Amino acid sequence: MATHAEPTAIKAEIERVLRRVRPEAPEIDVACSGDEVVLKGFVRSLADRERAERAARQSEGVAAVRNELIVAPVETPADPVYEASVESFPASDPPSWVGSDAGAPPKPSEG
C-alpha cells in the first residue's frame, strides 16, 4: 500500500532514482497525478524501460505506474569499410572500364 505523498515530491524522488540508476536517461519525462505516475519518452532498450518502471513503482507514495516509454535503440555510426563492400558487391565482377568479358555469357560460336 502506497503512503500519501505530494505529486511534486514523488516526481522529484523518481527523477533522482532514475539519474542514479541510469544517468543517461534525461529523455524520460515523469508526470504525476495524485499517486499515479506516467513515464514518457525514449529509452535504449527493453531492460531500460523495465528498470525505469521498477524505479517508479518502488518510490514512496506511488500506487500506479503507466509506462509509455518507447524503446528506440541508438544507431551505431556507419562503418566505411562495410559500406564500401556493400557498394561494390559482388566483388568478383570486374570494373566496366577494363573491357573484360569475364562473367559475361559465352558468345555463340561462329561456324
MOPAC internal coordinates of N, CA, C and O (Angstrom, degrees):
PM7 1SCF
backbone

  N    0.0000 0     0.00 0     0.00 0    0    0    0
  C    1.4417 1     0.00 0     0.00 0    1    0    0
  C    1.5273 1   108.90 1     0.00 0    2    1    0
  O    1.2310 1   120.96 1   -50.25 1    3    2    1
  N    1.3105 1   115.77 1   129.75 1    3    2    1
  C    1.4525 1   120.45 1  -178.63 1    5    3    2
  C    1.5217 1   110.06 1   -78.27 1    6    5    3
  O    1.2310 1   121.45 1   -37.67 1    7    6    5
  N    1.3273 1   114.83 1   142.33 1    7    6    5
  C    1.4501 1   118.59 1   175.01 1    9    7    6
  C    1.5122 1   108.66 1   -87.29 1   10    9    7
  O    1.2310 1   120.84 1   -20.02 1   11   10    9
  N    1.3228 1   116.00 1   159.98 1   11   10    9
  C    1.4634 1   119.87 1  -177.92 1   13   11   10
  C    1.5262 1   110.27 1   -75.14 1   14   13   11
  O    1.2310 1   120.79 1   -48.99 1   15   14   13
  N    1.3088 1   116.10 1   131.01 1   15   14   13
  C    1.4633 1   122.20 1   175.55 1   17   15   14
  C    1.5183 1   107.80 1  -146.89 1   18   17   15
  O    1.2310 1   120.86 1   -25.72 1   19   18   17
  N    1.3063 1   115.96 1   154.28 1   19   18   17
  C    1.4588 1   120.93 1   179.00 1   21   19   18
  C    1.5290 1   110.09 1   -70.00 1   22   21   19
  O    1.2310 1   120.22 1   -39.55 1   23   22   21
  N    1.3434 1   117.19 1   140.45 1   23   22   21
  C    1.4747 1   119.94 1   179.13 1   25   23   22
  C    1.5303 1   113.44 1   -54.16 1   26   25   23
  O    1.2310 1   119.73 1   142.41 1   27   26   25
  N    1.3292 1   118.12 1   -37.59 1   27   26   25
  C    1.4710 1   119.47 1   179.57 1   29   27   26
  C    1.5191 1   111.32 1   -66.03 1   30   29   27
  O    1.2310 1   120.49 1   143.91 1   31   30   29
  N    1.3346 1   116.67 1   -36.09 1   31   30   29
  C    1.4680 1   120.55 1   177.68 1   33   31   30
  C    1.5243 1   110.25 1   -70.09 1   34   33   31
  O    1.2310 1   120.15 1   140.57 1   35   34   33
  N    1.3337 1   117.31 1   -39.43 1   35   34   33
  C    1.4668 1   121.37 1   177.90 1   37   35   34
  C    1.5226 1   109.77 1   -61.89 1   38   37   35
  O    1.2310 1   120.96 1   132.28 1   39   38   37
  N    1.3348 1   115.76 1   -47.72 1   39   38   37
  C    1.4610 1   120.72 1  -179.38 1   41   39   38
  C    1.5256 1   110.76 1   -60.01 1   42   41   39
  O    1.2310 1   120.15 1   133.54 1   43   42   41
  N    1.3186 1   117.32 1   -46.46 1   43   42   41
  C    1.4666 1   121.48 1  -179.28 1   45   43   42
  C    1.5298 1   110.86 1   -61.59 1   46   45   43
  O    1.2310 1   120.22 1   138.61 1   47   46   45
  N    1.3199 1   117.19 1   -41.39 1   47   46   45
  C    1.4610 1   121.52 1   179.54 1   49   47   46
  C    1.5298 1   111.29 1   -64.05 1   50   49   47
  O    1.2310 1   120.53 1   134.06 1   51   50   49
  N    1.3319 1   116.60 1   -45.94 1   51   50   49
  C    1.4700 1   120.42 1  -179.85 1   53   51   50
  C    1.5239 1   110.30 1   -63.57 1   54   53   51
  O    1.2310 1   119.88 1   135.66 1   55   54   53
  N    1.3218 1   117.84 1   -44.34 1   55   54   53
  C    1.4639 1   120.91 1   179.30 1   57   55   54
  C    1.5291 1   110.88 1   -62.50 1   58   57   55
  O    1.2310 1   119.98 1   142.06 1   59   58   57
  N    1.3246 1   117.65 1   -37.94 1   59   58   57
  C    1.4616 1   121.45 1   177.80 1   61   59   58
  C    1.5250 1   110.03 1   -64.28 1   62   61   59
  O    1.2310 1   120.45 1   134.99 1   63   62   61
  N    1.3307 1   116.75 1   -45.01 1   63   62   61
  C    1.4641 1   120.95 1  -179.93 1   65   63   62
  C    1.5351 1   110.17 1   -64.64 1   66   65   63
  O    1.2310 1   120.33 1   137.51 1   67   66   65
  N    1.3261 1   116.98 1   -42.49 1   67   66   65
  C    1.4701 1   120.24 1   179.61 1   69   67   66
  C    1.5255 1   111.17 1   -62.64 1   70   69   67
  O    1.2310 1   120.07 1   140.39 1   71   70   69
  N    1.3314 1   117.48 1   -39.61 1   71   70   69
  C    1.4738 1   120.30 1   178.30 1   73   71   70
  C    1.5258 1   110.77 1   -64.72 1   74   73   71
  O    1.2310 1   120.58 1   144.36 1   75   74   73
  N    1.3279 1   116.50 1   -35.64 1   75   74   73
  C    1.4604 1   120.16 1  -179.65 1   77   75   74
  C    1.5310 1   110.68 1   -73.21 1   78   77   75
  O    1.2310 1   120.61 1   135.44 1   79   78   77
  N    1.3382 1   116.44 1   -44.56 1   79   78   77
  C    1.4615 1   121.26 1  -177.45 1   81   79   78
  C    1.5206 1   111.39 1   -74.40 1   82   81   79
  O    1.2310 1   120.26 1   137.32 1   83   82   81
  N    1.3217 1   117.11 1   -42.68 1   83   82   81
  C    1.4677 1   123.21 1  -177.49 1   85   83   82
  C    1.5190 1   108.83 1  -135.77 1   86   85   83
  O    1.2310 1   119.81 1   -94.08 1   87   86   85
  N    1.3369 1   117.97 1    85.92 1   87   86   85
  C    1.4637 1   119.77 1  -176.90 1   89   87   86
  C    1.5252 1   113.86 1   -60.40 1   90   89   87
  O    1.2310 1   120.27 1   155.26 1   91   90   89
  N    1.3460 1   117.08 1   -24.74 1   91   90   89
  C    1.4691 1   119.77 1  -179.27 1   93   91   90
  C    1.5228 1   112.01 1   -90.95 1   94   93   91
  O    1.2310 1   119.79 1  -155.61 1   95   94   93
  N    1.3196 1   118.00 1    24.39 1   95   94   93
  C    1.4647 1   121.20 1  -175.91 1   97   95   94
  C    1.5280 1   113.86 1  -105.79 1   98   97   95
  O    1.2310 1   119.12 1  -137.04 1   99   98   97
  N    1.3390 1   119.29 1    42.96 1   99   98   97
  C    1.4654 1   118.64 1   179.44 1  101   99   98
  C    1.5261 1   112.52 1   -72.30 1  102  101   99
  O    1.2310 1   120.57 1   170.60 1  103  102  101
  N    1.3310 1   116.52 1    -9.40 1  103  102  101
  C    1.4520 1   120.32 1  -178.52 1  105  103  102
  C    1.5184 1   112.43 1   -81.08 1  106  105  103
  O    1.2310 1   119.89 1  -176.27 1  107  106  105
  N    1.3315 1   117.82 1     3.73 1  107  106  105
  C    1.4577 1   121.54 1   178.99 1  109  107  106
  C    1.5202 1   108.65 1   -96.86 1  110  109  107
  O    1.2310 1   121.45 1   -57.92 1  111  110  109
  N    1.3183 1   114.83 1   122.08 1  111  110  109
  C    1.4579 1   121.08 1   177.26 1  113  111  110
  C    1.5233 1   107.97 1   -99.67 1  114  113  111
  O    1.2310 1   120.60 1   -50.83 1  115  114  113
  N    1.3176 1   116.46 1   129.17 1  115  114  113
  C    1.4600 1   122.26 1  -179.90 1  117  115  114
  C    1.5238 1   107.77 1  -109.13 1  118  117  115
  O    1.2310 1   120.93 1   -57.70 1  119  118  117
  N    1.3282 1   115.83 1   122.30 1  119  118  117
  C    1.4645 1   120.95 1   176.73 1  121  119  118
  C    1.5195 1   108.40 1  -121.75 1  122  121  119
  O    1.2310 1   120.79 1   -42.12 1  123  122  121
  N    1.3243 1   116.09 1   137.88 1  123  122  121
  C    1.4610 1   120.74 1  -178.91 1  125  123  122
  C    1.5211 1   109.52 1  -123.75 1  126  125  123
  O    1.2310 1   121.70 1   -41.79 1  127  126  125
  N    1.3069 1   114.35 1   138.21 1  127  126  125
  C    1.4586 1   122.15 1   173.18 1  129  127  126
  C    1.5208 1   105.77 1  -134.53 1  130  129  127
  O    1.2310 1   121.07 1   -76.95 1  131  130  129
  N    1.3152 1   115.55 1   103.05 1  131  130  129
  C    1.4516 1   119.31 1  -174.25 1  133  131  130
  C    1.5157 1   109.29 1    65.99 1  134  133  131
  O    1.2310 1   120.39 1    55.81 1  135  134  133
  N    1.3256 1   116.86 1  -124.19 1  135  134  133
  C    1.4663 1   120.32 1   179.07 1  137  135  134
  C    1.5266 1   112.23 1  -103.59 1  138  137  135
  O    1.2310 1   120.97 1  -165.19 1  139  138  137
  N    1.3474 1   115.75 1    14.81 1  139  138  137
  C    1.4703 1   120.67 1   176.59 1  141  139  138
  C    1.5237 1   109.58 1  -102.34 1  142  141  139
  O    1.2310 1   121.00 1   -44.05 1  143  142  141
  N    1.3275 1   115.69 1   135.95 1  143  142  141
  C    1.4565 1   122.41 1  -179.44 1  145  143  142
  C    1.5198 1   108.97 1  -115.94 1  146  145  143
  O    1.2310 1   121.09 1   -42.50 1  147  146  145
  N    1.3410 1   115.52 1   137.50 1  147  146  145
  C    1.4584 1   121.25 1   175.44 1  149  147  146
  C    1.5235 1   107.37 1  -119.54 1  150  149  147
  O    1.2310 1   121.00 1   -53.99 1  151  150  149
  N    1.3337 1   115.70 1   126.01 1  151  150  149
  C    1.4642 1   121.76 1   177.11 1  153  151  150
  C    1.5257 1   108.52 1  -104.22 1  154  153  151
  O    1.2310 1   120.63 1   -54.95 1  155  154  153
  N    1.3264 1   116.40 1   125.05 1  155  154  153
  C    1.4649 1   121.57 1   178.98 1  157  155  154
  C    1.5180 1   108.76 1  -131.47 1  158  157  155
  O    1.2310 1   121.27 1   -24.77 1  159  158  157
  N    1.3210 1   115.17 1   155.23 1  159  158  157
  C    1.4521 1   120.30 1   176.99 1  161  159  158
  C    1.5167 1   111.16 1   128.26 1  162  161  159
  O    1.2310 1   121.51 1    23.71 1  163  162  161
  N    1.3313 1   114.72 1  -156.29 1  163  162  161
  C    1.4562 1   121.22 1  -174.45 1  165  163  162
  C    1.5204 1   110.78 1  -126.02 1  166  165  163
  O    1.2310 1   120.95 1   -38.47 1  167  166  165
  N    1.3158 1   115.78 1   141.53 1  167  166  165
  C    1.4644 1   122.99 1   174.10 1  169  167  166
  C    1.5187 1   107.96 1  -131.05 1  170  169  167
  O    1.2310 1   120.89 1   -15.89 1  171  170  169
  N    1.3297 1   115.90 1   164.11 1  171  170  169
  C    1.4671 1   120.61 1  -174.45 1  173  171  170
  C    1.5138 1   114.57 1   -85.75 1  174  173  171
  O    1.2310 1   120.17 1   160.45 1  175  174  173
  N    1.3384 1   117.29 1   -19.55 1  175  174  173
  C    1.4590 1   118.58 1  -176.53 1  177  175  174
  C    1.5215 1   110.17 1  -152.90 1  178  177  175
  O    1.2310 1   121.50 1   -14.81 1  179  178  177
  N    1.3331 1   114.74 1   165.19 1  179  178  177
  C    1.4558 1   120.55 1   175.80 1  181  179  178
  C    1.5287 1   110.00 1   -62.68 1  182  181  179
  O    1.2310 1   120.49 1   143.93 1  183  182  181
  N    1.3269 1   116.67 1   -36.07 1  183  182  181
  C    1.4679 1   120.63 1   178.22 1  185  183  182
  C    1.5278 1   110.63 1   -62.29 1  186  185  183
  O    1.2310 1   119.92 1   139.11 1  187  186  185
  N    1.3426 1   117.76 1   -40.89 1  187  186  185
  C    1.4672 1   120.61 1   177.21 1  189  187  186
  C    1.5254 1   110.94 1   -64.31 1  190  189  187
  O    1.2310 1   120.68 1   141.51 1  191  190  189
  N    1.3217 1   116.30 1   -38.49 1  191  190  189
  C    1.4710 1   121.00 1   178.99 1  193  191  190
  C    1.5339 1   109.89 1   -62.48 1  194  193  191
  O    1.2310 1   120.94 1   132.98 1  195  194  193
  N    1.3180 1   115.80 1   -47.02 1  195  194  193
  C    1.4674 1   120.35 1  -179.63 1  197  195  194
  C    1.5280 1   111.55 1   -67.35 1  198  197  195
  O    1.2310 1   120.33 1   142.43 1  199  198  197
  N    1.3334 1   116.97 1   -37.57 1  199  198  197
  C    1.4637 1   121.70 1   179.00 1  201  199  198
  C    1.5251 1   110.39 1   -62.77 1  202  201  199
  O    1.2310 1   120.34 1   137.57 1  203  202  201
  N    1.3363 1   116.95 1   -42.43 1  203  202  201
  C    1.4620 1   120.62 1   179.36 1  205  203  202
  C    1.5238 1   110.79 1   -64.98 1  206  205  203
  O    1.2310 1   120.40 1   137.60 1  207  206  205
  N    1.3267 1   116.84 1   -42.40 1  207  206  205
  C    1.4615 1   120.10 1   178.87 1  209  207  206
  C    1.5274 1   110.95 1   -63.83 1  210  209  207
  O    1.2310 1   120.80 1   137.44 1  211  210  209
  N    1.3178 1   116.07 1   -42.56 1  211  210  209
  C    1.4695 1   119.85 1   179.81 1  213  211  210
  C    1.5300 1   110.19 1   -62.51 1  214  213  211
  O    1.2310 1   120.12 1   138.62 1  215  214  213
  N    1.3317 1   117.37 1   -41.38 1  215  214  213
  C    1.4683 1   121.01 1   178.53 1  217  215  214
  C    1.5204 1   110.37 1   -62.12 1  218  217  215
  O    1.2310 1   120.22 1   140.15 1  219  218  217
  N    1.3253 1   117.19 1   -39.85 1  219  218  217
  C    1.4657 1   120.57 1   179.50 1  221  219  218
  C    1.5278 1   110.73 1   -67.72 1  222  221  219
  O    1.2310 1   120.22 1   135.42 1  223  222  221
  N    1.3098 1   117.19 1   -44.58 1  223  222  221
  C    1.4748 1   121.20 1  -178.74 1  225  223  222
  C    1.5285 1   112.26 1   -63.44 1  226  225  223
  O    1.2310 1   120.22 1   147.79 1  227  226  225
  N    1.3115 1   117.19 1   -32.21 1  227  226  225
  C    1.4602 1   120.78 1  -176.69 1  229  227  226
  C    1.5267 1   113.01 1   -84.51 1  230  229  227
  O    1.2310 1   120.43 1   173.84 1  231  230  229
  N    1.3322 1   116.79 1    -6.16 1  231  230  229
  C    1.4609 1   119.54 1  -179.58 1  233  231  230
  C    1.5185 1   110.54 1   -75.46 1  234  233  231
  O    1.2310 1   121.24 1   -36.19 1  235  234  233
  N    1.3134 1   115.23 1   143.81 1  235  234  233
  C    1.4605 1   121.11 1  -178.75 1  237  235  234
  C    1.5278 1   110.72 1   -63.60 1  238  237  235
  O    1.2310 1   121.06 1   -45.40 1  239  238  237
  N    1.3347 1   115.58 1   134.60 1  239  238  237
  C    1.4528 1   121.32 1   176.48 1  241  239  238
  C    1.5131 1   114.66 1    92.43 1  242  241  239
  O    1.2310 1   119.69 1   178.38 1  243  242  241
  N    1.3273 1   118.19 1    -1.62 1  243  242  241
  C    1.4636 1   121.89 1  -177.99 1  245  243  242
  C    1.5266 1   109.71 1   -93.70 1  246  245  243
  O    1.2310 1   121.32 1   -56.01 1  247  246  245
  N    1.3413 1   115.07 1   123.99 1  247  246  245
  C    1.4647 1   119.83 1   177.54 1  249  247  246
  C    1.5207 1   111.56 1  -102.20 1  250  249  247
  O    1.2310 1   120.21 1   150.57 1  251  250  249
  N    1.3366 1   117.21 1   -29.43 1  251  250  249
  C    1.4626 1   120.82 1  -177.37 1  253  251  250
  C    1.5281 1   109.43 1  -147.98 1  254  253  251
  O    1.2310 1   121.40 1   -33.01 1  255  254  253
  N    1.3313 1   114.93 1   146.99 1  255  254  253
  C    1.4673 1   121.28 1   177.57 1  257  255  254
  C    1.5154 1   108.60 1  -129.20 1  258  257  255
  O    1.2310 1   121.02 1   -51.80 1  259  258  257
  N    1.3203 1   115.66 1   128.20 1  259  258  257
  C    1.4653 1   121.06 1   173.08 1  261  259  258
  C    1.5275 1   106.41 1  -108.97 1  262  261  259
  O    1.2310 1   121.27 1   -67.61 1  263  262  261
  N    1.3113 1   115.18 1   112.39 1  263  262  261
  C    1.4560 1   121.56 1  -175.46 1  265  263  262
  C    1.5276 1   109.48 1   -95.44 1  266  265  263
  O    1.2310 1   120.54 1   -73.78 1  267  266  265
  N    1.3202 1   116.57 1   106.22 1  267  266  265
  C    1.4694 1   122.18 1   178.56 1  269  267  266
  C    1.5278 1   110.84 1  -110.60 1  270  269  267
  O    1.2310 1   120.75 1  -158.62 1  271  270  269
  N    1.3221 1   116.18 1    21.38 1  271  270  269
  C    1.4627 1   120.33 1   179.33 1  273  271  270
  C    1.5231 1   110.87 1   -67.88 1  274  273  271
  O    1.2310 1   120.90 1   -38.92 1  275  274  273
  N    1.3030 1   115.89 1   141.08 1  275  274  273
  C    1.4621 1   122.52 1  -179.47 1  277  275  274
  C    1.5246 1   108.59 1  -108.01 1  278  277  275
  O    1.2310 1   120.93 1   -49.92 1  279  278  277
  N    1.3287 1   115.82 1   130.08 1  279  278  277
  C    1.4592 1   120.71 1   177.82 1  281  279  278
  C    1.5237 1   108.04 1   -83.61 1  282  281  279
  O    1.2310 1   121.10 1   -62.26 1  283  282  281
  N    1.3297 1   115.51 1   117.74 1  283  282  281
  C    1.4657 1   122.00 1   179.38 1  285  283  282
  C    1.5181 1   107.98 1  -135.42 1  286  285  283
  O    1.2310 1   120.24 1   -88.50 1  287  286  285
  N    1.3361 1   117.14 1    91.50 1  287  286  285
  C    1.4648 1   119.91 1  -178.14 1  289  287  286
  C    1.5208 1   111.62 1   -57.94 1  290  289  287
  O    1.2310 1   120.96 1   -32.99 1  291  290  289
  N    1.2956 1   115.77 1   147.01 1  291  290  289
  C    1.4589 1   121.72 1   178.04 1  293  291  290
  C    1.5185 1   108.30 1   -75.93 1  294  293  291
  O    1.2310 1   121.03 1   -47.64 1  295  294  293
  N    1.3208 1   115.64 1   132.36 1  295  294  293
  C    1.4644 1   119.12 1   178.96 1  297  295  294
  C    1.5247 1   109.42 1   -77.07 1  298  297  295
  O    1.2310 1   121.44 1   -39.26 1  299  298  297
  N    1.3100 1   114.86 1   140.74 1  299  298  297
  C    1.4557 1   119.70 1   177.25 1  301  299  298
  C    1.5199 1   108.77 1   -84.46 1  302  301  299
  O    1.2310 1   120.19 1   -30.40 1  303  302  301
  N    1.3181 1   117.23 1   149.60 1  303  302  301
  C    1.4614 1   119.49 1   178.90 1  305  303  302
  C    1.5236 1   110.85 1   -62.73 1  306  305  303
  O    1.2310 1   120.97 1   -29.91 1  307  306  305
  N    1.3096 1   115.74 1   150.09 1  307  306  305
  C    1.4586 1   121.10 1  -179.20 1  309  307  306
  C    1.5288 1   110.54 1   -66.22 1  310  309  307
  O    1.2310 1   121.16 1   -36.78 1  311  310  309
  N    1.3133 1   115.38 1   143.22 1  311  310  309
  C    1.4601 1   122.17 1   177.18 1  313  311  310
  C    1.5293 1   107.13 1   -95.32 1  314  313  311
  O    1.2310 1   119.45 1   -66.28 1  315  314  313
  N    1.3317 1   118.65 1   113.72 1  315  314  313
  C    1.4638 1   120.34 1  -175.88 1  317  315  314
  C    1.5222 1   113.66 1   -61.85 1  318  317  315
  O    1.2310 1   119.94 1   148.49 1  319  318  317
  N    1.3282 1   117.72 1   -31.51 1  319  318  317
  C    1.4651 1   120.42 1   179.41 1  321  319  318
  C    1.5279 1   109.31 1   -68.50 1  322  321  319
  O    1.2310 1   120.63 1   135.30 1  323  322  321
  N    1.3336 1   116.41 1   -44.70 1  323  322  321
  C    1.4586 1   120.09 1   177.94 1  325  323  322
  C    1.5284 1   110.40 1   -63.04 1  326  325  323
  O    1.2310 1   120.40 1   135.12 1  327  326  325
  N    1.3153 1   116.84 1   -44.88 1  327  326  325
  C    1.4702 1   120.80 1  -179.94 1  329  327  326
  C    1.5318 1   110.70 1   -58.86 1  330  329  327
  O    1.2310 1   120.12 1   138.46 1  331  330  329
  N    1.3346 1   117.37 1   -41.54 1  331  330  329
  C    1.4652 1   120.88 1   179.28 1  333  331  330
  C    1.5194 1   110.73 1   -64.80 1  334  333  331
  O    1.2310 1   120.10 1   142.66 1  335  334  333
  N    1.3277 1   117.42 1   -37.34 1  335  334  333
  C    1.4533 1   119.54 1  -179.22 1  337  335  334
  C    1.5260 1   111.12 1   -69.22 1  338  337  335
  O    1.2310 1   120.18 1   145.26 1  339  338  337
  N    1.3123 1   117.26 1   -34.74 1  339  338  337
  C    1.4622 1   120.99 1   178.87 1  341  339  338
  C    1.5224 1   109.74 1   -69.87 1  342  341  339
  O    1.2310 1   120.75 1   138.17 1  343  342  341
  N    1.3278 1   116.17 1   -41.83 1  343  342  341
  C    1.4577 1   120.23 1  -178.68 1  345  343  342
  C    1.5250 1   112.16 1   -66.14 1  346  345  343
  O    1.2310 1   119.75 1   150.62 1  347  346  345
  N    1.3317 1   118.09 1   -29.38 1  347  346  345
  C    1.4577 1   120.32 1  -176.88 1  349  347  346
  C    1.5307 1   112.59 1   -99.09 1  350  349  347
  O    1.2310 1   119.71 1  -168.21 1  351  350  349
  N    1.2960 1   118.16 1    11.79 1  351  350  349
  C    1.4646 1   121.62 1  -178.92 1  353  351  350
  C    1.5192 1   109.74 1   -70.42 1  354  353  351
  O    1.2310 1   117.05 1   -39.59 1  355  354  353
  N    1.2834 1   123.22 1   140.41 1  355  354  353
  C    1.4573 1   125.23 1    -9.64 1  357  355  354
  C    1.5179 1   110.55 1   -79.37 1  358  357  355
  O    1.2310 1   120.98 1   -37.77 1  359  358  357
  N    1.2826 1   115.73 1   142.23 1  359  358  357
  C    1.4670 1   121.59 1  -175.39 1  361  359  358
  C    1.5169 1   112.15 1   -68.93 1  362  361  359
  O    1.2310 1   119.29 1   161.18 1  363  362  361
  N    1.3330 1   118.96 1   -18.82 1  363  362  361
  C    1.4583 1   121.15 1  -177.51 1  365  363  362
  C    1.5275 1   112.35 1   -77.49 1  366  365  363
  O    1.2310 1   119.57 1   163.27 1  367  366  365
  N    1.3221 1   118.43 1   -16.73 1  367  366  365
  C    1.4625 1   120.03 1   178.97 1  369  367  366
  C    1.5236 1   109.50 1   -73.85 1  370  369  367
  O    1.2310 1   120.05 1   -49.27 1  371  370  369
  N    1.3329 1   117.50 1   130.73 1  371  370  369
  C    1.4663 1   119.41 1   178.42 1  373  371  370
  C    1.5312 1   109.67 1   -74.19 1  374  373  371
  O    1.2310 1   120.24 1   -25.40 1  375  374  373
  N    1.2952 1   117.15 1   154.60 1  375  374  373
  C    1.4622 1   119.53 1   176.39 1  377  375  374
  C    1.5239 1   110.03 1   -63.42 1  378  377  375
  O    1.2310 1   120.88 1   -30.16 1  379  378  377
  N    1.3084 1   115.92 1   149.84 1  379  378  377
  C    1.4684 1   120.10 1  -175.97 1  381  379  378
  C    1.5217 1   112.31 1   -64.88 1  382  381  379
  O    1.2310 1   119.09 1   155.81 1  383  382  381
  N    1.3107 1   119.34 1   -24.19 1  383  382  381
  C    1.4517 1   121.52 1  -175.38 1  385  383  382
  C    1.5207 1   113.93 1   -78.58 1  386  385  383
  O    1.2310 1   118.91 1   172.90 1  387  386  385
  N    1.3351 1   119.69 1    -7.10 1  387  386  385
  C    1.4646 1   119.77 1  -179.39 1  389  387  386
  C    1.5185 1   112.34 1   -84.57 1  390  389  387
  O    1.2310 1   119.48 1   165.78 1  391  390  389
  N    1.3092 1   118.60 1   -14.22 1  391  390  389
  C    1.4504 1   121.23 1   178.47 1  393  391  390
  C    1.5150 1   114.12 1    72.51 1  394  393  391
  O    1.2310 1   119.51 1  -157.78 1  395  394  393
  N    1.2808 1   118.54 1    22.22 1  395  394  393
  C    1.4528 1   122.93 1  -178.04 1  397  395  394
  C    1.5313 1   110.22 1   -84.50 1  398  397  395
  O    1.2310 1   120.99 1   -30.57 1  399  398  397
  N    1.3135 1   115.71 1   149.43 1  399  398  397
  C    1.4549 1   121.17 1   174.62 1  401  399  398
  C    1.5215 1   111.18 1   -98.30 1  402  401  399
  O    1.2310 1   120.24 1  -172.47 1  403  402  401
  N    1.3145 1   117.14 1     7.53 1  403  402  401
  C    1.4651 1   121.07 1  -177.82 1  405  403  402
  C    1.5185 1   109.33 1   -58.65 1  406  405  403
  O    1.2310 1   121.17 1   -48.41 1  407  406  405
  N    1.3029 1   115.37 1   131.59 1  407  406  405
  C    1.4509 1   120.30 1   178.41 1  409  407  406
  C    1.5125 1   113.26 1    87.51 1  410  409  407
  O    1.2310 1   119.70 1   170.02 1  411  410  409
  N    1.3404 1   118.17 1    -9.98 1  411  410  409
  C    1.4723 1   120.77 1   179.32 1  413  411  410
  C    1.5220 1   109.20 1   -82.70 1  414  413  411
  O    1.2310 1   120.34 1   -29.42 1  415  414  413
  N    1.3276 1   116.96 1   150.58 1  415  414  413
  C    1.4785 1   118.93 1   178.65 1  417  415  414
  C    1.5350 1   109.63 1   -62.67 1  418  417  415
  O    1.2310 1   120.28 1   -31.23 1  419  418  417
  N    1.3221 1   117.08 1   148.77 1  419  418  417
  C    1.4635 1   118.92 1  -178.94 1  421  419  418
  C    1.5306 1   110.93 1   -63.00 1  422  421  419
  O    1.2310 1   121.29 1   -33.65 1  423  422  421
  N    1.3276 1   115.13 1   146.35 1  423  422  421
  C    1.4595 1   120.75 1   178.82 1  425  423  422
  C    1.5317 1   108.00 1   -81.13 1  426  425  423
  O    1.2310 1   120.65 1   -36.87 1  427  426  425
  N    1.3208 1   116.35 1   143.13 1  427  426  425
  C    1.4630 1   117.17 1   178.22 1  429  427  426
  C    1.5376 1   109.94 1   -62.40 1  430  429  427
  O    1.2310 1   121.07 1   -41.08 1  431  430  429
  N    1.2873 1   115.55 1   138.92 1  431  430  429
  C    1.4591 1   118.91 1  -178.16 1  433  431  430
  C    1.5266 1   109.71 1   -74.00 1  434  433  431
  O    1.2310 1   122.33 1   -39.16 1  435  434  433
  N    1.3219 1   113.14 1   140.84 1  435  434  433
  C    1.4618 1   118.66 1   178.75 1  437  435  434
  C    1.5153 1   108.72 1   -90.70 1  438  437  435
  O    1.2310 1   121.08 1   -47.00 1  439  438  437
  N    1.2567 1   115.54 1   133.00 1  439  438  437
  C    1.4130 1   111.06 1   179.20 1  441  439  438
  C    1.3971 1   118.25 1  -175.40 1  442  441  439
  O    1.2310 1   120.10 1   180.00 1  443  442  441

